[in-house]
């Protein structure tokens, strides 16, 4: 049986897996009640690879990317659960997620969930403009985008360990990410001071930031509804039994 290691970019995403923990600091490795390992990596490729390495060194023998993503396919709405069949990056071969692990999680999701298993794109830079999202969708064929999953996928492939993604859509293809949010997200974490400065310089974007915050809460609530302790999808994500028949 595998010991699952889960990488979440943000503590607010990871909180769905460990609601009892008030502090989930970036860079730590936390042992969950179901024996899975969790790390909060920070945003971006390098941070995600470092997180995967920490989990492997702590004993993880399967890796999962967990959190939120942005929609590229106009059909996807906020709150859609993503269990992608593969993770792609521009001009590089896609990496498939483990099919049995993915199917075990998908089957265990609540029936009310809107679910997509279409490919996921990982970008090294945020894709926030509507035109950029449309271009990424047309060129990649991927339904959604994040900034970490391909890094974890590459690490898992190099280590020859199973890999899985469970994410939820925040912003849709029709949503424009405010410049203040993009600027505040540089460096791997959301910098509140930069966000406040950005809003002071562009107060007309306050409404868009408020809307994005509302969508982020919807996505994190959905993560909790599918992956909180003792739920079927959580057990499918963390218990490793899907691997026994390989």
N, C-alpha and C positions, 0 to 999 in steps of 0.2 A: 504494500500500500504506500502511496506517495504522501509526503508531507507537503502540503500546499503553502506556497509563499505568495502573498498578495501585495502588489504595488499600487498605492493610491497617490496621486500627485498632491492632493490637498487634504488637510486634516478634516475639513468639513465634509469631504467625500468619505474618508476613512471612518468617520463617526458612525456611519450606517452599519459598519461591521462591529464596532465596539462602543455602543451607546453608553456603557457604564464608565468609560474613561473620559475624564474631563480634559485631560491634556494628552494630545497625540503630537509629539514634537517631530519636526523634520529630522530625518537621519537616524531615528531610533528603530529598533526591531521589537515588536510587541507580540507576545504569545497570546493567542485568543483561547477562549474556553474550549473550543473544539479542536485544539492542537494545531490549528493553522497559524502561520506567521504573517505579520502585517508590518509594512513599513510605509511611512509617508515620505515621498521622495522629493517633493518640490516639482515644479513644472519644467518640461523640456526633456530633450533627448539625453543629455549627459546626466541629469539628475535621475532619470528613470533607469539608465544603465547602472548607475551607482547603487540605486535601490535594489535592483535585481541581484547584483553582486553581494550586497549585504545579506539578502535572504538566502542565497546559495551558501554563503559561508556559515550561516546560522543553521543549516540543515535542510533547507527547502529542496525538494526533488521534483516539483512542478511549480510553474509560475503563472500568475493571473494578473492581468491589467484591469483595474477597477476604478470607476469614477464616472465622469461626465464627458460629453463630446458635443461638437457642433454639427448641425445638420447640413448636408449638401444636396441631398435629394429633396426636391420641393414637396414630396409626399410625406416626409417625416415631420412629425409635430413634437413639440416639447413634451417630454415624458415617455417617448418611445424607448423601449428597452433594446439595447444592441447586444447581440451575441454573434459577431461577425464570423463568417467562414474563413476569412483571411485578412491579413493586415498588409497594406501596401505602402510604399514610399516612392516618390517620384524617381523614375529612371532606374529603379532597382526591382528585383524579383519580389513578388509577394510571398509572405510566410503564412502557411495555413495554420489555423488553430486546431487543437486536437478534436477530431470529429465526435468521439464518444463522450468526451468531457462536455463539449458544447451541447450535444443532444441531451445529455443528462440534466444540464442546467435549464435548457429551453423547456424540456418536458415538465420540469418542476415549477416553472413560473406560474403565477396565478393566471387563470383563464382570462381575466379581464385585461391583462397586459396587451398592449400593442407591441409586437416584437418584430425586429428585423435581423436577418442573418446575412445581409448584404455586406460586401467588403468594406473595411474601414481604412481610411487614409491617415497616415501620420505625417505631419508637416513640422519642419524645424522652426517655422515662424508662424505666428497666429494668422488665420484666414478669417478676416472679420467683415470685409466689404461684400455686399451682395454680388457684385460682378465677379469678384475673385472666387466666391463660393461657386457660382455658376460655371466658371472656367474650370475649377478643380473637379467639379462633378463631371463635366463633359470630357475632360482629358483623362481622368483616372477611372471613371465608372464606379467610384466609391460613394456610398450613401452618406457617410459622415466622416468627420475629421477630429483627431486629437493631436497631442504633441508628445506622447510617450509610448504608445503601444508597440510601434515597430521597433523601438529600442529594446524593449523587453523581449519581443519576439526574436530579434537577432541574438540576444544573449541566450535565450532558451534553446534556439536552434544550435548554437555553437556548443552548448553544454549537453545537447541531446536529451533535453527534458521536455515534458508536455507543456503546452502553452494554451491559455484561454483568455478571452476578453469578456467582461461584463460591464457595460457602460449605459448611460441614459442621456438622451438628447436634451440639451439646454436651449441654445439658440437655433432657430430654424434657418433654412436657406433664405427666407425672406427677411430675416433680422440682420440689421447692421450693428456690429459691435462698436460701441462708443470709443473714440480715440483715447479718452481719459482712462478707460479700463485697459486697453492694450498697452498704453504707456506704463500704467501701474503694475502690469504683470511681468515686466522684464526682471530677470534675475532669479526666476524660479518660484517666487511667491508674490502674492498681491501686496503691494506696498501702500498702506492706507494713506500715508503722507503724500505720496505721488498722486493718488486718486483724488484727494482733497484739493491739491494744487491744480490738477487737471480740470476739476469741476469749477474751481474759482476762475480759471482762465477761459472756460467754455461753459458758462452756467446754463446755456440752452440745451446741454446734453444731460441735465439732471434727470429729466423724464425718461430718457432712454436707459440711463444707468439704473433707475428704479425698476423699469420693466425687466431688465436683465437680471437684477437681483431677485425679482419675483419668480422668474423662470428657473433660476438656479435653485431656489428653495423647492420648487415643484420637482425638479430633477433629483435633488437630494432626498426629498420625502419618498420619491419612487424607489430610489436605491434602498432606503430603509424598509419599504414595504416588501421588497423582494429578497433582501439579503440580511435582514436582522437575525440575531441568534434564534435558533429553533424553527426557522421557516424552511420549507422543503427545498427551495432554490439555494438557500444558504448551505444546507447539508450537501446538496449536489455539487456546490462550488468547492467545499472544503474537505469533504470526508475521504476523497481519493478512491472510493470503491469502484468508480467507473473504469479504473485502470486494471482491476484484478483479472478481467477477461482478455486483456491484450496478449 
